[in-house]
């Protein structure tokens, strides 16, 4: 149609200059008209005309013919230019459409991932305190559920599981520090309308919302974000990162956890990392399995953080995709990526602090509970909230090499030694402190001095206040070195093996004497 309109336009101009008084049916075509028709024919059909019209004596003068020819070329150039611009315009539209379609697909994909991440949160948002997660410290509750494909198929657990792992994280994007405090799942707590229960039951009774409320009340801090991971798919997240490097403290043989794992520095795949996170019975002959398992979980999380913060865009994307399948969180895809970018530069060996909630085990009405040691716990959380490590020194179990607490000095290793010697021989046990001098507050002060060793402590008065020297009493000869470490932390007293003189159920007994200052 464009060529046709251009040609007709030239017809009208040519008629005006030639024989305006003759009907178009009787006048003869000019040479320029013939050439224009020829060009039209060639452009449309790609061939020369069969019988081109010859010039006659009645044709227009050469000057007029040349002018018509120039006009025809100009018109042709304009038409061709218009065609060229038209092609560029439509090519631009096509390119823009591709970009918009790609952007729309990416947006839709991100929305799907975010939808997966937010599934099952319920009304937890009502109990989360808003903060600027890239510009100020905040607390995040991390929970690992014991859900699995087998349990899903059984239908015995409904939509809720008890939480297998509970961790309170303080994340500081300004100073690039992270503090991980594991909470005993068997901690006795008052859940109001649900009565006195174990901490991990909160997830069963009220899901994420009740878990956040309960932990917030226990720790005395506001919680801004929540993340829950189903351990059944944990291995896929590790595999998406290409494995993680972990110094496994000791050889693990635990069929309940998934099998065997060699000790030493190595790159763990997803299944191996899961064994380390689940192993509990491997420590039955050493100490409380839950405490060692929680320590290993913090070790794995630190390794994941290290790998994630150094990941390229492709690895980051595949990790977030894996996260969306097995993690429930209030964070969106852009939140996760933004936080990862804000925390880049964090060194897990110096910038991640860790510890365990101090408790004492008690058997009540046929059930074992962990009783929170209130004084020590408050002192620990005061340190955490101010940005300090939870403990004064690193705590490494000498027997297994498990790192039970880290202060970010880079000294804690699975070889069983700490940077300053503090707690290197700690066995993850309990301590009874008895005030034998009558000084008010002495028991609390002693608790603060040894909290860096990571022991669970209970305090009360001794049978009398006539003790002249502070004693650290132990039963097993292998605990002598640990008792001496306690004396060092107290700054006073002596270690003494029990000769059936003292009755106590804890691993160590501290009797504060008149030499206490």
C-alpha positions as CSV (number, residue, x, y, z in Angstrom):
1,X,0.0,0.0,0.0
2,X,2.9,2.4,0.7
3,X,4.3,2.0,-2.8
4,X,0.9,2.4,-4.3
5,X,0.2,5.6,-2.5
6,X,3.6,7.0,-3.5
7,X,3.0,6.1,-7.2
8,X,-0.4,7.7,-7.3
9,X,1.1,10.8,-5.7
10,X,3.5,11.0,-8.6
11,X,0.7,10.5,-11.1
12,X,-1.2,13.5,-9.8
13,X,1.9,15.7,-9.9
14,X,2.8,14.6,-13.5
15,X,-0.8,15.3,-14.7
16,X,-0.7,18.8,-13.3
17,X,2.3,19.7,-15.3
18,X,1.4,17.9,-18.5
19,X,-2.1,18.1,-20.0
20,X,-4.5,19.1,-17.3
21,X,-7.4,19.6,-19.9
22,X,-7.2,16.1,-21.3
23,X,-9.0,13.2,-19.8
24,X,-6.7,10.7,-18.3
25,X,-8.0,8.1,-20.6
26,X,-6.9,9.9,-23.8
27,X,-3.6,11.5,-22.8
28,X,-0.3,9.8,-23.4
29,X,2.0,8.9,-20.5
30,X,5.2,10.9,-20.0
31,X,8.6,9.4,-19.9
32,X,8.9,10.0,-16.2
33,X,5.6,8.3,-15.6
34,X,6.7,5.3,-17.7
35,X,10.0,5.1,-15.7
36,X,8.1,5.4,-12.4
37,X,5.8,2.6,-13.5
38,X,8.8,0.5,-14.6
39,X,10.4,1.0,-11.2
40,X,7.2,0.1,-9.5
41,X,7.0,-3.1,-11.5
42,X,10.6,-4.0,-10.9
43,X,10.3,-3.3,-7.2
44,X,7.1,-5.3,-6.9
45,X,7.7,-8.1,-9.3
46,X,11.5,-8.1,-9.7
47,X,11.5,-8.0,-13.6
48,X,11.8,-5.5,-16.5
49,X,8.6,-4.5,-18.3
50,X,8.0,-6.6,-21.5
51,X,7.3,-3.6,-23.9
52,X,8.5,-0.3,-22.5
53,X,6.8,2.7,-24.0
54,X,9.0,4.7,-26.5
55,X,9.5,8.4,-26.4
56,X,7.5,10.4,-29.1
57,X,7.5,13.9,-30.5
58,X,4.6,14.9,-28.3
59,X,6.5,13.9,-25.0
60,X,7.5,16.5,-22.5
61,X,10.8,18.4,-23.0
62,X,14.0,16.9,-21.6
63,X,14.2,19.5,-18.8
64,X,10.7,18.6,-17.5
65,X,11.6,15.0,-17.8
66,X,14.8,15.5,-15.8
67,X,12.9,17.4,-13.1
68,X,10.4,14.6,-13.0
69,X,13.3,12.1,-12.7
70,X,14.9,14.1,-9.9
71,X,11.5,14.2,-8.1
72,X,11.1,10.5,-8.5
73,X,14.5,9.8,-7.0
74,X,13.8,12.1,-4.0
75,X,10.5,10.5,-3.4
76,X,12.1,7.1,-3.7
77,X,14.8,8.1,-1.2
78,X,12.2,9.4,1.2
79,X,10.2,6.2,0.9
80,X,13.3,4.0,1.4
81,X,14.4,6.1,4.4
82,X,10.9,5.7,5.9
83,X,11.2,1.9,5.4
84,X,14.6,1.8,7.1
85,X,13.3,3.8,10.1
86,X,10.3,1.6,10.3
87,X,12.4,-1.5,10.4
88,X,14.6,0.0,13.2
89,X,11.5,1.0,15.1
90,X,9.9,-2.4,15.0
91,X,13.2,-4.0,15.8
92,X,13.4,-1.8,18.9
93,X,9.9,-2.7,19.9
94,X,10.8,-6.4,19.5
95,X,13.9,-6.0,21.6
96,X,12.0,-4.1,24.3
97,X,9.3,-6.8,24.3
98,X,12.0,-9.5,24.9
99,X,13.4,-7.5,27.8
100,X,10.0,-6.9,29.3
101,X,9.0,-10.5,28.9
102,X,12.3,-11.6,30.5
103,X,11.9,-9.1,33.4
104,X,8.3,-10.3,33.9
105,X,9.4,-13.9,33.9
106,X,12.2,-13.1,36.4
107,X,9.7,-11.1,38.6
108,X,7.2,-14.0,38.5
109,X,10.0,-16.5,39.4
110,X,11.1,-14.3,42.3
111,X,7.4,-14.1,43.5
112,X,7.1,-17.9,43.3
113,X,10.3,-18.3,45.4
114,X,9.1,-15.8,47.9
115,X,5.7,-17.5,48.1
116,X,7.5,-20.8,48.9
117,X,9.6,-19.1,51.6
118,X,6.6,-17.6,53.3
119,X,4.3,-20.7,53.2
120,X,3.3,-21.8,56.7
121,X,4.3,-18.6,58.6
122,X,0.8,-18.0,60.0
123,X,0.5,-14.8,62.0
124,X,4.1,-14.7,63.1
125,X,4.5,-11.2,61.6
126,X,2.4,-9.8,64.4
127,X,5.2,-10.7,66.9
128,X,8.2,-9.6,64.8
129,X,9.7,-6.2,65.5
130,X,10.6,-4.2,62.4
131,X,14.2,-3.1,62.0
132,X,16.4,-1.9,59.2
133,X,18.2,-5.2,58.6
134,X,21.1,-3.8,56.7
135,X,21.8,-0.9,59.0
136,X,21.2,-2.0,62.6
137,X,21.6,-5.1,64.7
138,X,18.6,-7.4,65.0
139,X,17.7,-10.8,66.4
140,X,16.5,-13.7,64.3
141,X,15.0,-17.0,65.6
142,X,16.4,-20.1,63.7
143,X,14.6,-23.4,64.1
144,X,15.3,-26.8,62.7
145,X,12.2,-29.1,62.6
146,X,12.3,-32.8,62.7
147,X,10.0,-33.2,59.8
148,X,10.8,-35.8,57.1
149,X,9.2,-37.5,54.1
150,X,8.6,-40.6,56.2
151,X,6.8,-38.6,58.9
152,X,4.7,-36.7,56.3
153,X,3.6,-40.0,54.8
154,X,2.7,-41.5,58.2
155,X,0.2,-38.6,58.9
156,X,0.8,-39.0,62.6
157,X,2.3,-35.6,63.1
158,X,-0.2,-33.4,61.3
159,X,1.3,-30.1,60.0
160,X,3.5,-29.5,63.1
161,X,6.6,-31.0,64.4
162,X,8.6,-30.4,67.6
163,X,11.7,-28.4,66.8
164,X,14.9,-30.4,66.8
165,X,17.2,-27.3,66.9
166,X,16.5,-23.9,68.4
167,X,19.0,-21.0,67.9
168,X,18.8,-17.3,68.7
169,X,21.0,-15.3,66.3
170,X,22.1,-11.7,66.8
171,X,23.1,-10.3,63.4
172,X,25.0,-7.0,63.2
173,X,25.4,-5.8,59.6
174,X,27.2,-2.6,60.8
175,X,30.1,-4.3,62.6
176,X,29.6,-7.5,60.5
177,X,29.3,-9.8,63.5
178,X,27.0,-12.8,64.2
179,X,26.2,-14.3,67.6
180,X,24.6,-17.8,67.7
181,X,23.2,-19.0,71.0
182,X,21.7,-22.5,71.1
183,X,18.7,-23.1,73.3
184,X,18.0,-26.5,74.9
185,X,14.9,-27.9,73.3
186,X,14.0,-29.4,76.7
187,X,14.2,-26.1,78.5
188,X,11.3,-25.8,80.9
189,X,9.2,-22.8,80.1
190,X,5.8,-21.4,81.1
191,X,3.6,-21.1,77.9
192,X,0.6,-19.5,79.5
193,X,-2.5,-21.2,78.4
194,X,-0.5,-24.2,77.4
195,X,1.0,-24.6,80.8
196,X,4.6,-25.6,81.8
197,X,6.2,-27.4,78.9
198,X,9.5,-28.0,77.1
199,X,10.6,-25.2,74.8
200,X,10.3,-27.2,71.6
201,X,6.6,-27.9,72.2
202,X,5.9,-24.2,71.4
203,X,6.1,-25.1,67.7
204,X,3.5,-27.8,68.1
205,X,1.0,-25.7,70.0
206,X,1.3,-22.4,68.2
207,X,3.7,-22.8,65.3
208,X,6.2,-20.0,64.5
209,X,4.1,-17.3,66.3
210,X,4.2,-19.0,69.7
211,X,7.9,-20.0,69.2
212,X,8.8,-16.4,68.7
213,X,6.8,-15.2,71.7
214,X,8.3,-17.9,73.9
215,X,11.9,-17.4,73.0
216,X,11.6,-13.6,73.1
217,X,10.3,-13.8,76.6
218,X,12.9,-16.3,77.7
219,X,15.8,-14.3,76.2
220,X,14.4,-10.9,77.1
221,X,15.0,-9.4,73.6
222,X,12.8,-8.5,70.6
223,X,12.9,-10.8,67.6
224,X,12.7,-9.2,64.1
225,X,12.9,-12.2,61.8
226,X,12.2,-15.9,61.7
227,X,13.5,-18.9,59.7
228,X,12.6,-22.5,60.0
229,X,14.4,-25.3,58.1
230,X,13.2,-28.8,57.5
231,X,16.2,-31.1,58.0
232,X,14.8,-33.5,55.4
233,X,15.9,-31.1,52.7
234,X,19.0,-29.6,54.4
235,X,21.4,-31.6,52.3
236,X,20.1,-30.0,49.1
237,X,21.1,-26.5,50.4
238,X,24.6,-27.7,51.2
239,X,24.9,-29.3,47.8
240,X,23.7,-26.2,46.1
241,X,26.8,-24.5,47.5
242,X,29.1,-27.2,46.3
243,X,29.7,-28.6,49.8
244,X,31.1,-26.9,52.9
245,X,34.5,-27.1,54.5
246,X,34.3,-28.3,58.2
247,X,36.8,-29.5,60.7
248,X,34.9,-32.4,62.1
249,X,35.9,-32.7,65.8
250,X,35.8,-36.5,66.2
251,X,34.9,-39.6,64.3
252,X,31.1,-40.1,64.3
253,X,29.4,-43.5,64.1
254,X,25.7,-42.8,64.7
255,X,23.2,-44.9,62.7
256,X,20.3,-42.7,64.0
257,X,22.0,-39.6,62.6
258,X,22.7,-41.3,59.2
259,X,25.9,-43.2,59.5
260,X,29.7,-42.6,59.7
261,X,31.8,-39.5,59.4
262,X,35.5,-39.2,59.7
263,X,37.2,-36.7,61.9
264,X,39.3,-33.9,60.5
265,X,39.2,-31.0,58.1
266,X,37.2,-31.9,55.0
267,X,34.6,-30.8,52.5
268,X,31.2,-32.2,53.4
269,X,28.4,-32.8,51.0
270,X,24.8,-32.4,52.1
271,X,24.3,-35.9,53.5
272,X,27.5,-35.7,55.5
273,X,26.7,-32.3,56.9
274,X,23.3,-33.6,58.0
275,X,25.0,-36.5,59.9
276,X,27.0,-33.9,61.8
277,X,24.0,-31.8,62.6
278,X,21.9,-34.8,63.8
279,X,24.6,-36.8,65.7
280,X,23.8,-37.1,69.3
281,X,24.3,-40.7,70.5
282,X,28.0,-40.5,69.3
283,X,28.6,-38.5,72.5
284,X,26.8,-40.8,74.9
285,X,30.0,-41.7,76.7
286,X,31.3,-38.1,76.8
287,X,28.5,-35.9,77.9
288,X,25.1,-34.4,77.1
289,X,24.5,-35.3,73.5
290,X,22.2,-32.3,72.8
291,X,24.9,-29.9,73.8
292,X,27.5,-31.4,71.4
293,X,24.9,-31.7,68.6
294,X,24.0,-28.0,69.0
295,X,27.7,-27.1,68.9
296,X,28.1,-29.0,65.7
297,X,25.0,-27.3,64.2
298,X,26.6,-23.9,64.9
299,X,29.8,-25.2,63.2
300,X,27.9,-26.1,60.1
301,X,25.9,-22.9,60.0
302,X,29.2,-20.9,60.2
303,X,30.6,-23.0,57.3
304,X,27.4,-22.3,55.3
305,X,27.7,-18.6,56.0
306,X,31.3,-18.6,54.9
307,X,30.5,-20.3,51.6
308,X,27.4,-18.3,50.9
309,X,29.0,-14.9,51.5
310,X,31.7,-15.8,49.0
311,X,29.4,-17.4,46.4
312,X,29.0,-16.1,42.9
313,X,25.7,-15.0,41.5
314,X,24.9,-18.4,40.0
315,X,25.6,-20.3,43.3
316,X,23.7,-17.7,45.2
317,X,20.7,-18.2,42.9
318,X,20.7,-22.0,43.2
319,X,21.1,-21.7,46.9
320,X,18.1,-19.4,47.3
321,X,16.1,-21.8,45.1
322,X,17.0,-24.7,47.3
323,X,16.3,-22.6,50.4
324,X,12.8,-21.9,49.1
325,X,11.9,-25.6,49.1
326,X,12.9,-26.4,52.7
327,X,13.0,-23.0,54.5
328,X,10.1,-21.1,55.9
329,X,10.9,-17.4,56.7
330,X,9.5,-14.0,56.7
331,X,12.4,-12.8,54.5
332,X,11.9,-12.4,50.8
333,X,14.4,-13.3,48.1
334,X,15.7,-9.7,47.8
335,X,16.0,-9.5,51.6
336,X,18.2,-12.6,51.7
337,X,20.4,-11.4,48.9
338,X,20.6,-7.9,50.4
339,X,21.5,-9.2,53.8
340,X,24.2,-11.5,52.2
341,X,25.6,-8.5,50.4
342,X,25.6,-6.4,53.6
343,X,27.5,-9.1,55.5
344,X,30.1,-9.7,52.9
345,X,33.6,-9.4,54.4
346,X,32.6,-11.4,57.6
347,X,35.3,-13.8,58.7
348,X,33.6,-16.8,60.5
349,X,36.8,-17.5,62.5
350,X,36.8,-14.1,64.1
351,X,33.3,-12.6,63.5
352,X,31.0,-15.4,64.6
353,X,30.4,-15.8,68.4
354,X,28.7,-18.9,69.8
355,X,27.5,-20.5,73.0
356,X,24.9,-22.6,74.6
357,X,22.1,-21.6,77.0
358,X,23.3,-22.4,80.6
359,X,21.0,-25.0,82.2
360,X,20.9,-27.7,84.8
361,X,19.2,-31.1,84.1
362,X,16.4,-32.1,86.4
363,X,14.1,-35.1,86.5
364,X,10.6,-33.9,87.4
365,X,7.5,-36.1,87.5
366,X,9.1,-38.7,85.3
367,X,10.3,-36.2,82.7
368,X,13.8,-34.8,82.1
369,X,13.9,-31.0,81.8
370,X,16.7,-28.4,81.4
371,X,16.2,-25.7,84.0
372,X,17.5,-22.4,82.9
373,X,20.2,-20.9,85.2
374,X,18.6,-17.5,85.4
375,X,21.5,-15.5,86.8
376,X,24.1,-16.9,84.3
377,X,21.6,-16.7,81.5
378,X,20.9,-13.0,82.1
379,X,24.6,-12.2,82.3
380,X,25.1,-14.0,79.0
381,X,22.3,-12.2,77.2
382,X,23.5,-8.9,78.6
383,X,26.9,-9.5,76.9
384,X,25.2,-10.6,73.7
385,X,22.9,-7.6,73.5
386,X,25.8,-5.3,73.9
387,X,27.6,-6.9,71.0
388,X,30.1,-8.9,73.1
389,X,30.7,-12.7,72.8
390,X,28.4,-14.7,75.1
391,X,31.4,-16.0,77.1
392,X,34.6,-14.6,78.4
393,X,36.7,-17.3,76.6
394,X,36.6,-20.1,74.1
395,X,35.2,-23.4,75.3
396,X,36.5,-26.6,73.7
397,X,35.8,-30.0,75.0
398,X,39.1,-31.8,75.6
399,X,37.7,-35.3,75.1
400,X,35.9,-34.8,71.8
401,X,37.5,-31.6,70.5
402,X,34.0,-30.1,70.1
403,X,33.9,-26.3,70.1
404,X,31.3,-25.5,72.7
405,X,31.7,-21.7,72.7
406,X,33.7,-19.2,70.6
407,X,34.7,-15.6,71.3
408,X,36.0,-14.7,67.8
409,X,39.7,-14.6,68.7
410,X,40.4,-17.4,66.2
411,X,41.9,-19.5,68.9
412,X,39.3,-22.2,69.3
413,X,40.1,-25.4,67.3
414,X,38.8,-28.9,67.3
415,X,42.3,-30.0,68.6
416,X,41.0,-29.3,72.1
417,X,42.9,-26.0,72.8
418,X,41.5,-22.5,73.1
419,X,43.2,-19.2,72.4
420,X,43.7,-18.3,76.0
421,X,43.5,-21.7,77.6
422,X,40.1,-20.9,79.1
423,X,37.8,-23.9,79.1
424,X,40.1,-26.1,77.0
425,X,39.4,-29.0,79.3
426,X,35.7,-28.3,79.9
427,X,33.5,-31.4,79.7
428,X,30.2,-29.8,79.2
429,X,29.1,-30.6,82.7
430,X,27.6,-28.9,85.7
431,X,28.9,-27.0,88.7
432,X,27.4,-26.5,92.2
433,X,28.4,-23.3,93.9
434,X,27.9,-23.1,97.7
435,X,28.5,-20.0,99.7
436,X,30.6,-21.0,102.6
437,X,31.7,-17.5,103.8
438,X,28.4,-15.7,104.3
439,X,29.3,-12.8,101.9
440,X,26.1,-11.6,100.2
441,X,26.2,-12.1,96.4
442,X,29.3,-14.2,96.5
443,X,27.6,-17.1,94.6
444,X,26.5,-14.7,91.8
445,X,29.9,-13.2,91.5
446,X,31.5,-16.7,91.3
447,X,29.0,-17.6,88.6
448,X,30.0,-14.6,86.5
449,X,33.7,-15.5,86.8
450,X,33.3,-19.1,85.5
451,X,30.6,-18.5,82.9
452,X,33.3,-18.2,80.2
453,X,33.9,-21.9,80.8
454,X,30.4,-22.7,79.7
455,X,29.3,-24.8,82.7
456,X,25.7,-25.1,83.9
457,X,25.7,-23.6,87.4
458,X,23.3,-23.7,90.4
459,X,24.0,-21.8,93.6
460,X,22.9,-21.9,97.2
461,X,24.5,-21.7,100.7
462,X,26.8,-24.2,102.2
463,X,26.0,-26.0,105.5
464,X,27.9,-23.3,107.3
465,X,29.9,-20.1,106.7
466,X,33.1,-21.2,108.4
467,X,35.1,-22.3,105.4
468,X,38.4,-20.6,105.3
469,X,39.6,-21.6,101.9
470,X,37.8,-21.8,98.6
471,X,37.6,-25.3,97.2
472,X,36.9,-26.8,93.8
473,X,36.1,-30.4,94.4
474,X,36.0,-33.1,91.7
475,X,35.3,-36.9,91.9
476,X,37.0,-38.4,88.8
477,X,40.8,-38.1,88.6
478,X,40.5,-37.2,84.9
479,X,38.8,-34.0,85.9
480,X,41.7,-32.6,87.9
481,X,42.9,-30.4,85.0
482,X,39.4,-29.1,84.5
483,X,39.1,-28.3,88.2
484,X,42.3,-26.4,88.1
485,X,41.0,-24.4,85.2
486,X,38.0,-23.4,87.3
487,X,40.4,-22.3,90.1
488,X,42.2,-20.2,87.6
489,X,38.9,-18.6,86.4
490,X,37.9,-17.9,90.0
491,X,41.2,-16.4,90.8
492,X,41.3,-18.0,94.3
493,X,41.2,-21.4,96.0
494,X,42.6,-24.9,95.2
495,X,41.4,-28.0,93.4
496,X,40.8,-31.1,95.5
497,X,39.7,-34.6,94.7
498,X,36.7,-35.8,96.7
499,X,37.5,-38.4,99.3
500,X,33.8,-39.1,100.1
501,X,33.8,-36.0,102.2
502,X,31.4,-34.0,100.0
503,X,28.1,-35.1,98.6
504,X,27.1,-33.5,95.3
505,X,25.5,-34.7,92.0
506,X,27.2,-32.2,89.8
507,X,30.5,-32.7,88.0
508,X,32.2,-30.1,90.3
509,X,31.5,-28.5,93.7
510,X,32.8,-25.0,94.5
511,X,32.7,-24.0,98.1
512,X,33.5,-20.3,98.6
513,X,35.7,-19.6,101.7
514,X,36.9,-16.6,103.6
515,X,39.6,-16.1,101.0
516,X,37.0,-15.1,98.5
517,X,37.4,-11.5,97.3
